[in-house]
Amino acid sequence: MEEAMPKLTTGQICQLIEIDRAGDGIGNLVQELIIRLTSGGVAGKMTDPRGTMAKRLWDRGFGRDSAIKAKNFKAYLAAIPQIPASLIAEDSDLSLLSLADPRPGLLRACQLLGIQYEELGYADGDAEPFDERFMIPAAPFWFRHDDGRANSNRRPDHCRDELATGDIQVGTATEGIFAFAHHPQIVVEGEHIIDLPGTVHHSRRVHCAYLRVWSGRVGLDLSGDSGFADPSYGALRVRRK
């Protein structure tokens, strides 16, 4: 019995639209996309979390947009680090595990994941870390996190200051979009929005990043008021080691 084709994600649909608009060489591009979607199996049917999450990102186009230019999933997976033992261990406060691949850059990563960012008027360089604690690694990395609900109705800047020391800190824009990619239930339209005060707008540093869903669209915005508390918002907590 033939295996059913995997359901296309929003990011994959966006890629097909881009391919269709490109016109020239469309046959080769479509073939590359099909190979990427079918290479290495179907993410949802894997049992190894490293392979599952890497395949999820591969299916959305990560690998071709990186310096590695992976030709297939096996080559892409080879560049994904093993999950650190400290992150494999269960953590009741940070119950979720995610893989981030920051190599394409924030804007391109949002495009691949189907998250609006450029559409909201932002460009590469608009987002920056609040301070050195929130610098993003250049290579793929793993992190544990919660869904932000523990910080509901709390000011993002207070949450950031509270976690000034230790392994746990508030999330960044990069961690937020990859957390959502692997665990989309953490943001719920009309119910819960994730604050990401580790990332601020480069020219309006009192504003911080946040991730929300409205009218069925997912968006990463840099205009959040870090000094304002709202019961529908909560700052993501993360641990990278």
Secondary structure, DSSP 8 states (H G I E B T S, - for coil): ---------HHHHHHHHHHHHH-TTHHHHHHHHHHHHHTT--GGG---HHHHHHHHHHHTTTTTTSTT--SSHHHHHHTS----HHHHS--SSS-EEEEE--TT-HHHHHHHHT-BSGGGT--TTSEEESSGGG---SS-EEEEE--SGGGTTS-HHHHHHHTSSSSEEE--HHHHHHHHHH-GGGSBTTTBEEEEEEEEETTEEEEEEEEEEETTEEEEEEEEETT---TTEEE-EEE--
